[in-house]
Amino acid sequence: MISEQSMGSIPHGDVQENRSLPWHCYVVIAGATSIILGVLWDISWHRTIGRDTFWTPAHMAIYLGGILGGATCGWLVLKHTFFQSANGNDTEVKLWGFKGPLGAWISIWGALAMLTSAPFDDWWHNAYGLDVEILSPPHIVLALGMWAIVMGALVMVLRYQNAGGSETSHLGKGFFLYAAGILVAMDATVKIEMSFPNQQHSLLFYQVSSTGFPLYLLAFSRASGYRWAATTIAGVYMLIYAGMVWILPLFPGEPLLGPINNHIDHFVPLPFPLLLIAPAIAIDMLRRFFSDENAPWKDWLRSVLYGLVFLSILIAVQWPFSEFMLSPAAENHFFGANQHWGYSEASESSRSRFWDAVPFDLSDPDIRHGFGVALLLSIGFSRIGLFIGSWLRKVQR
């Protein structure tokens, strides 16, 4: 909880207004939504049609989100610089003579990074053709920009939440968790090339999954103070991904490039989302039994527990669920199994088997070592998440 003393730097009038979010927060969050939907649509476009032109609707959705975030936050900085009274100066961040909320500066940087990546990405494709991997150099710049847009939106919402304390509207808290869910969806997209159902019996999958996911779930749960925050964040991620699994195959699409290894006639979605809601529920239940007191040594103990619980439950649910996803029982519109293969991907013989699979045998020292690495990563990133969450609770600028 934010104490009354910690609210002293926020003018009283601003606190009264903070019961509901200002319109610019909604606009930036709408831009963040456009970005994540555009990204998932764009990946589907590449895997269904190929690279035909920069001016695809999916690309336009991505850059529309960047423009909405950048332009709105640019206007906000100009307003705070030239039209704001001096009373709010201590709640603003100054840069090069301009001033504005911290979240606005983060989103502006993200918009600039996104716009910089656009000609770089176009040149890259013209020079090297279709991406072999999602994380090409221009896509890394684009991904950082998109992450900054969403993070900026989240920090702006958090600024009003922290300033308003318990009087902040439930809608505002909901938008904070929604923006956090978008960040989890972005993190899952970055990891998608190591997260197909066929890879979910590999050590690498659990090691990679133990990095960003516990960090986001714990950081934003602590920052929000909401009892079921991690569950809500994981639910937002799953709904975004599952929604694209359900909607994209409804639209026709055919490849324009070769070689065509897989004949398709509809847009190809990414696989069904990971069952992150299971470890998220466990994290929220644990948070109910432990004080959220910000003491570093206690956070280390919490991190060990959270990291162990996250990884254990992820293995417990995802290991058998991946077996189901490779079975004929999952080949329906809801789970979308066997519908997520692009025109140039995986021969039929490899689609129903696991890749780089290991048996779940902890008596094997190599397997024990691999899961041990995953556990250390889960604990370490849980600790980072708690640290970031404590910092986010203090954001009022």
C-alpha positions in Angstrom: 0.0 0.0 0.0 1.1 3.6 -0.7 1.1 5.6 2.4 -0.4 9.1 2.7 3.0 10.5 3.2 4.3 9.0 -0.1 1.5 10.8 -1.9 2.7 14.2 -0.8 4.5 14.9 -4.0 1.2 14.7 -6.0 -0.9 17.9 -6.0 -4.3 17.4 -4.2 -6.3 18.2 -7.4 -4.4 15.6 -9.3 -5.3 12.9 -6.7 -8.9 13.8 -7.1 -8.7 13.4 -10.8 -6.9 10.1 -10.5 -10.0 8.3 -9.5 -10.4 7.7 -13.2 -7.8 7.5 -15.9 -7.3 10.4 -18.3 -8.1 9.9 -21.9 -4.4 9.6 -23.1 -3.9 6.4 -21.0 -6.8 4.8 -22.9 -5.4 5.9 -26.3 -1.9 4.5 -25.6 -3.4 1.2 -24.3 -5.5 1.0 -27.5 -2.2 1.5 -29.4 -0.6 -1.4 -27.4 -3.6 -3.6 -28.3 -3.2 -2.7 -32.0 0.5 -3.6 -31.7 0.1 -7.1 -30.2 -2.8 -8.0 -32.6 -0.8 -6.7 -35.5 2.3 -8.7 -34.5 0.4 -12.0 -34.3 -1.4 -11.2 -37.5 1.9 -10.3 -39.2 3.5 -13.6 -38.2 0.5 -15.4 -39.6 0.8 -13.4 -42.8 4.4 -14.4 -43.3 3.7 -18.0 -42.6 0.5 -18.1 -44.8 1.3 -15.8 -47.7 4.9 -14.9 -47.4 6.5 -11.5 -47.9 4.6 -9.6 -50.6 4.8 -5.9 -49.6 5.6 -3.7 -46.6 2.2 -2.2 -46.7 0.2 -5.2 -45.4 -2.7 -4.6 -43.1 -0.8 -6.4 -40.3 2.1 -4.0 -40.6 -0.2 -1.1 -40.6 -1.8 -2.3 -37.4 1.6 -2.5 -35.8 2.7 0.9 -36.8 -0.7 2.4 -36.1 -0.2 1.3 -32.5 3.3 3.0 -32.5 1.9 6.2 -33.9 -1.0 6.3 -31.4 1.4 5.8 -28.5 4.1 8.2 -29.8 1.9 11.0 -31.0 -0.3 10.9 -27.8 2.7 10.9 -25.5 4.4 13.6 -27.7 1.4 15.8 -27.2 1.4 15.1 -23.5 5.1 16.2 -23.2 4.3 19.4 -25.1 1.3 20.1 -22.9 3.4 19.6 -19.7 6.2 21.7 -21.1 4.3 24.7 -22.4 0.8 24.7 -20.9 1.2 23.2 -17.4 1.3 25.2 -14.2 4.4 25.0 -12.1 2.6 23.1 -9.4 3.1 19.7 -11.0 6.8 20.1 -11.8 7.9 17.6 -9.1 5.8 14.8 -10.7 7.4 15.1 -14.1 10.6 13.9 -15.8 12.7 16.6 -17.5 14.7 15.9 -20.7 16.4 18.4 -23.0 14.2 21.2 -21.7 11.0 19.3 -22.1 9.0 17.6 -19.3 6.4 15.0 -19.0 5.4 11.8 -17.2 7.9 9.0 -17.1 5.6 6.6 -19.0 5.2 9.2 -21.8 9.0 9.3 -22.3 9.2 5.5 -22.4 6.5 5.3 -25.1 8.1 8.1 -27.1 11.3 6.2 -27.2 9.4 3.1 -28.3 7.7 4.9 -31.1 11.0 6.3 -32.4 12.5 2.8 -32.3 9.5 1.3 -34.2 9.7 4.0 -36.8 13.5 3.5 -37.1 13.0 -0.2 -37.6 10.5 0.2 -40.5 12.9 1.2 -43.3 15.6 -1.1 -41.8 13.1 -4.1 -41.9 12.1 -3.2 -45.5 15.7 -3.1 -46.6 16.5 -6.3 -44.8 13.7 -8.2 -46.6 14.7 -6.8 -50.0 18.3 -7.8 -49.4 17.9 -11.2 -47.7 14.3 -12.3 -48.5 11.9 -13.8 -46.0 13.1 -14.1 -42.4 14.4 -17.5 -41.5 13.8 -16.6 -37.8 11.4 -14.2 -36.1 14.3 -12.4 -34.3 16.2 -10.8 -37.2 18.1 -7.5 -36.4 15.3 -5.2 -37.6 12.8 -7.2 -35.7 14.8 -6.9 -32.5 14.7 -3.1 -32.8 11.0 -3.3 -33.6 10.4 -5.6 -30.6 12.2 -3.3 -28.2 10.1 -0.4 -29.5 6.8 -2.3 -29.1 7.8 -3.4 -25.6 8.6 0.3 -24.7 5.2 1.5 -26.0 3.3 -1.0 -23.8 5.6 -0.4 -20.8 5.1 3.3 -21.2 1.3 2.8 -21.2 1.6 0.6 -18.1 3.7 3.1 -16.2 1.3 5.9 -17.0 -1.6 3.9 -15.7 0.5 3.0 -12.6 1.3 6.6 -12.0 -2.4 7.4 -11.5 -3.0 4.2 -9.5 -0.1 5.0 -7.1 -1.2 8.7 -6.7 -4.8 7.8 -6.2 -4.2 5.0 -3.8 -7.4 3.0 -2.9 -9.5 5.6 -4.7 -8.2 4.7 -8.1 -11.0 3.2 -10.2 -11.3 -0.6 -10.7 -11.3 0.2 -14.4 -7.8 1.8 -14.0 -6.5 -1.2 -12.1 -8.0 -3.5 -14.8 -6.2 -1.6 -17.6 -2.9 -2.0 -15.7 -3.3 -5.7 -15.6 -4.5 -5.8 -19.2 -1.3 -3.9 -20.3 0.8 -6.4 -18.3 -1.0 -9.3 -20.1 0.0 -7.7 -23.4 3.7 -7.7 -22.2 3.4 -11.4 -21.4 2.0 -12.1 -24.8 4.9 -10.2 -26.4 7.3 -12.2 -24.3 5.6 -15.4 -25.4 5.9 -14.3 -29.1 9.7 -13.7 -28.7 10.0 -17.3 -27.4 7.7 -18.9 -29.9 10.4 -20.6 -31.9 11.3 -22.6 -28.8 7.8 -23.1 -27.5 5.9 -25.2 -30.1 4.0 -28.1 -28.6 6.6 -30.4 -30.2 9.4 -28.7 -28.1 7.6 -28.9 -24.7 9.4 -32.1 -23.7 12.8 -30.5 -24.1 14.9 -28.9 -21.4 15.4 -25.8 -23.4 11.7 -25.0 -23.4 11.5 -25.1 -19.6 14.7 -23.1 -19.2 13.5 -20.4 -21.6 10.0 -20.3 -20.0 11.6 -19.8 -16.6 13.0 -16.4 -17.7 10.5 -13.7 -18.5 7.2 -15.3 -17.4 7.8 -15.4 -13.6 9.4 -11.9 -13.8 6.3 -10.4 -15.4 3.8 -12.3 -13.2 5.5 -11.3 -10.0 6.5 -7.8 -10.9 3.1 -6.6 -12.0 1.2 -8.6 -9.3 3.2 -6.8 -6.6 2.8 -3.5 -8.3 -1.0 -3.8 -8.7 -1.7 -5.1 -5.2 -4.7 -7.0 -6.6 -5.4 -10.4 -5.0 -5.7 -12.3 -8.3 -3.3 -10.2 -10.4 -1.1 -13.0 -11.8 -4.1 -15.0 -12.7 -5.7 -12.0 -14.5 -2.4 -11.2 -16.4 -2.0 -14.9 -17.5 -5.7 -14.9 -18.5 -5.2 -11.8 -20.7 -2.2 -13.5 -22.4 -4.2 -16.7 -23.0 -7.2 -14.9 -24.4 -5.1 -12.9 -26.8 -3.4 -15.9 -28.2 -6.4 -18.2 -28.1 -8.5 -15.5 -29.8 -6.1 -15.5 -32.8 -6.1 -19.3 -32.9 -9.9 -19.1 -33.2 -10.2 -16.1 -35.6 -7.3 -16.3 -38.1 -8.2 -19.7 -39.6 -11.6 -18.3 -40.6 -10.0 -16.2 -43.3 -8.8 -17.6 -46.6 -5.1 -17.3 -47.5 -2.7 -18.9 -49.9 1.1 -18.8 -50.2 2.6 -16.4 -52.8 6.2 -17.6 -52.3 7.9 -21.0 -52.6 8.9 -23.6 -51.8 5.5 -24.8 -50.6 6.0 -27.8 -48.3 2.5 -27.5 -46.8 -0.5 -26.7 -48.9 -2.8 -24.3 -46.9 -5.9 -22.3 -47.8 -6.4 -20.3 -44.6 -4.4 -18.0 -42.3 -2.2 -19.9 -40.0 -2.2 -19.0 -36.3 0.5 -19.6 -33.8 -0.1 -22.7 -31.5 -2.5 -22.7 -28.6 -1.2 -20.6 -25.6 0.8 -22.1 -22.8 -1.2 -22.9 -19.7 0.4 -20.1 -17.7 -2.8 -19.6 -15.8 -2.0 -22.7 -13.7 1.2 -21.4 -12.1 -0.3 -17.9 -12.0 -3.1 -19.2 -9.8 -0.6 -20.9 -7.5 1.4 -17.7 -7.3 -1.7 -15.7 -6.3 -2.6 -18.2 -3.7 0.9 -18.0 -2.2 0.7 -14.2 -2.2 -2.4 -14.4 0.0 -0.5 -16.3 2.7 2.6 -14.1 2.8 3.0 -10.5 3.7 4.1 -8.3 0.8 6.5 -6.4 3.1 9.5 -5.1 1.1 12.4 -6.7 2.8 15.3 -7.9 0.6 16.1 -11.1 2.6 12.4 -12.0 2.7 12.1 -11.5 -1.0 15.0 -14.0 -1.5 13.0 -16.6 0.4 9.9 -15.7 -1.5 11.8 -16.0 -4.8 12.9 -19.5 -4.0 9.3 -20.5 -3.2 7.8 -18.7 -6.2 10.4 -20.0 -8.6 10.0 -23.6 -7.4 6.2 -23.4 -7.6 6.2 -21.7 -11.0 8.5 -24.3 -12.6 6.9 -27.3 -10.9 3.4 -26.5 -11.9 4.4 -25.5 -15.4 6.0 -28.9 -15.9 3.0 -30.6 -14.3 0.5 -29.1 -16.6 2.4 -28.4 -19.8 4.2 -31.8 -20.1 0.9 -33.8 -20.5 -0.9 -31.0 -22.3 1.7 -31.0 -25.0 1.1 -34.7 -25.5 -2.6 -33.9 -25.9 -1.7 -31.2 -28.4 0.1 -33.7 -30.6 -2.8 -36.1 -30.5 -5.7 -36.3 -32.9 -8.0 -35.3 -30.0 -6.7 -31.7 -30.2 -7.3 -31.4 -34.0 -10.3 -29.2 -33.7 -11.1 -25.5 -34.0 -10.8 -24.8 -30.3 -7.2 -26.1 -29.7 -6.2 -25.6 -33.4 -3.7 -28.6 -33.3 -2.1 -29.3 -36.7 -3.4 -26.0 -38.0 -0.4 -23.9 -37.1 2.0 -25.1 -39.7 3.1 -22.5 -42.3 3.5 -23.2 -46.0 7.3 -23.8 -45.7 7.4 -25.6 -42.3 7.8 -29.1 -40.9 7.1 -32.1 -43.0 4.1 -34.2 -42.0 6.3 -36.9 -40.4 7.7 -34.5 -37.8 4.5 -32.7 -36.8 3.2 -35.5 -34.5 6.4 -36.1 -32.6 8.5 -34.3 -30.0 11.7 -32.5 -31.0 14.8 -32.7 -28.7 12.7 -34.6 -26.2 14.0 -36.0 -22.9 12.4 -38.5 -20.6 11.2 -37.1 -17.3 13.8 -39.0 -15.4 15.5 -37.1 -12.5 17.8 -40.0 -11.9 19.6 -39.1 -15.1 22.3 -36.5 -14.1 22.1 -34.6 -17.4 18.3 -34.2 -17.1 18.6 -33.3 -13.4 21.2 -30.7 -14.4 18.9 -29.3 -17.1 15.9 -28.9 -14.8 18.3 -27.5 -12.2 19.3 -24.7 -14.6 15.6 -24.1 -15.2 14.9 -23.8 -11.5 17.8 -21.4 -10.9 16.5 -19.2 -13.8 13.0 -19.4 -12.3 14.2 -18.3 -8.9 16.5 -15.6 -10.3 13.8 -14.1 -12.5 11.3 -14.3 -9.7 13.7 -12.2 -7.5 14.1 -9.7 -10.3 10.3 -9.5 -10.7 9.8 -8.8 -7.0 12.5 -6.1 -7.1 10.9 -4.4 -10.1 7.4 -4.7 -8.5 8.7 -2.9 -5.5 10.1 -0.1 -7.6 6.9 0.1 -9.7 4.8 0.7 -6.5 6.8 3.9 -6.0 6.3 5.3 -9.5 4.4 8.6 -9.3 6.1 10.6 -12.0 
